[in-house]
Amino acid sequence: MKQSKQLIRRTVILTALLSTVLQAQAAEPAILHVSAAQQQQLGIQVQNLAAPASDTRPAPGLRLSGQVVSPRNAQTLVSPLLSGHVQDVRVSAMQTVKQGQVLATMISPEAMSLQREYLQLAIQAKLAREKKERDEGLFQDGIIARSRVEESRALLIQAEAGARERQQTLKAAGFPESALKQLVQQQQIQTTLAITANSSGTLTELQLKPGQKIDAGMPVATISKNGAFWVEFQVAASLAAQIRTGDQIRVAACQDALRVTAVAAHVQAETQNRVVRAEQSKPESCLQLNQFVEGRLESAQIPAASFALPRSAIIQLQGKSWIFIRQPQGYLPVAVTIVQQQGEQSWIRAVQEKQLAAGAQVVVKGISGLKGLMLGMGGEQEGDH
């Protein structure tokens, strides 16, 4: 009875071991033996596996070309409020300007007329103020009635309102406070009007020349305010599909990567490309307005200890990813895990870590033929020599 129990126990153990061996054999495909003639017929080519990175790093993505532009909300127009004729131009396009800097001067009969009206109203307001003060004194002495004082006060309010209106118009037209005070004190009307920059930045457009007639409200210059720039990249429609909002683009000489904020939904009629817009996170001197730049997309991260391979070197079979490694006896199918993909490049790790090492020769061409052999569609097997 005791010997019978020991026999049963040994049988169970052997059965378990045999099952484990069979499962291991099923999980690990045998080496595919391919003759020299078959290798040539299948067009098999291999590539040495480069050593993996020791840490996580950005994946080398698409190369992109673009131009530095000013953000739409950072552009301001210079438009004289009054009409006239340009006398002289003191700046040129693409020059850096400061707020309040004189861009040009013009002779403006309209400005002279406004100055004359303001001067008259300012004098009237002064006289009305003096009359009000005099009438208030006479009223205190009981010489005049209250109605005379109220009338003087009303006239002063009207005179000051008219003068204030002309003053604000002249300020908006480009006359500084000091010039208006000087006008009242010296009573001398200026014959020229300055066109000034309404913001600090780069003068991207200047549409002025001496003798030119300027109408009121006519745009004469565009200023790009100082700050972070945009870069608009021209990308082929097929490649633009790989780019997402939030991706990063690295531009040479810039410390921080640009962030993709928009990908055009439609192609441009002239180029058949789609525009990808990326923005600086903060101003950097590495970018200049209208500059053409080269960038590289960094939308993915390469995990540490992963091997880089062409996407075409990997096959899908029975729900798993496989590559083929050349060995002295033939080609060994190795199950892998794809940890990252970027364009036509993939990064992998072996399911069984010891099966992959730097320097291994991985098949990059002739994959379909080896896949057929792996499925049992032909090829030399052991004992077929």
URWO-V173173 format. One record per pair of residues at least 24 apart in sequence whose ideal C-beta (glycine too) atoms are under 7 Angstrom apart, sorted by the first residue. I is the first residue (numbers start at 1). J is the second residue. If there is no record, write none. Layout:
BEGIN
i j
I J
I J
END
This chain:
BEGIN
i j
29 333
29 374
31 327
31 329
31 330
31 331
31 332
32 330
32 331
32 370
32 373
32 374
32 379
33 329
33 330
33 379
33 380
33 381
33 382
34 330
34 331
34 379
34 380
35 380
38 379
42 366
42 369
43 365
43 366
44 363
44 365
44 366
45 364
45 365
45 366
46 326
46 361
46 362
46 363
46 364
47 362
47 364
48 359
48 361
49 307
49 356
49 358
49 359
49 360
49 362
50 308
50 358
51 358
52 305
52 306
52 307
53 302
53 304
54 304
55 304
56 301
56 302
56 303
56 304
57 302
58 298
58 301
59 298
59 300
59 301
59 302
59 340
59 342
60 296
61 296
61 297
61 298
61 299
61 300
61 342
61 343
62 239
62 242
62 297
62 343
63 294
63 296
64 233
64 235
64 249
64 295
64 297
65 233
65 234
65 292
65 294
66 231
66 232
66 233
66 234
66 293
66 295
67 231
67 232
67 290
67 292
68 229
68 231
68 287
68 288
68 289
68 290
68 291
68 293
69 229
69 230
69 232
70 204
70 224
70 229
70 289
71 230
74 224
74 225
74 227
75 222
75 224
76 198
76 199
76 223
76 225
77 219
77 222
78 103
78 195
78 197
78 198
78 220
78 221
78 223
79 217
79 218
79 219
79 220
80 195
80 214
80 216
80 218
80 220
81 172
81 173
81 216
82 108
82 110
82 111
82 173
82 193
82 216
83 108
83 110
83 214
83 215
83 216
84 108
84 110
84 111
84 193
84 214
85 211
85 212
85 213
85 214
86 208
86 209
86 210
86 211
86 212
86 214
87 192
87 210
88 210
89 208
89 209
89 210
91 203
91 206
92 206
93 203
93 204
93 205
93 206
94 202
94 203
94 204
95 203
96 202
97 197
97 200
97 201
97 203
97 223
98 197
98 200
99 197
99 198
99 199
99 200
100 196
100 197
101 196
101 197
102 194
102 196
103 195
103 196
103 197
103 221
104 195
104 208
105 192
105 193
105 194
106 192
106 193
106 195
106 214
107 191
107 192
108 193
111 173
111 193
112 189
112 191
114 166
114 169
114 170
115 170
115 183
115 189
115 190
116 189
117 166
118 163
118 166
118 167
118 170
119 183
119 184
119 187
121 159
121 162
121 163
121 166
122 163
122 184
124 159
125 156
125 159
125 160
125 163
128 155
128 156
128 159
129 156
132 156
195 220
197 223
199 223
199 225
200 225
200 226
201 225
201 226
202 289
204 289
224 289
227 283
228 279
228 280
228 282
228 283
229 280
229 287
229 289
230 277
230 279
231 258
231 278
231 293
231 295
232 275
232 277
233 276
233 278
233 295
234 271
234 273
234 275
235 273
235 274
235 276
236 273
237 267
237 272
237 273
237 274
240 274
240 276
242 343
243 276
243 297
243 299
244 299
247 297
247 299
248 298
248 299
249 278
249 295
249 296
249 297
249 298
250 295
250 296
250 298
251 286
251 293
251 295
252 294
253 286
254 284
254 286
254 287
255 284
256 281
256 282
256 284
257 298
258 295
300 340
300 342
302 340
302 347
303 339
303 340
303 347
305 349
306 339
306 340
306 347
306 348
306 349
307 347
307 348
307 356
308 345
308 347
309 346
309 348
309 362
310 344
310 345
310 364
311 341
311 344
311 345
311 346
312 364
312 367
313 362
313 363
313 364
313 367
314 338
314 346
315 367
315 371
317 371
317 374
323 362
324 363
324 370
325 360
325 361
325 362
326 361
326 363
331 363
331 370
333 374
END
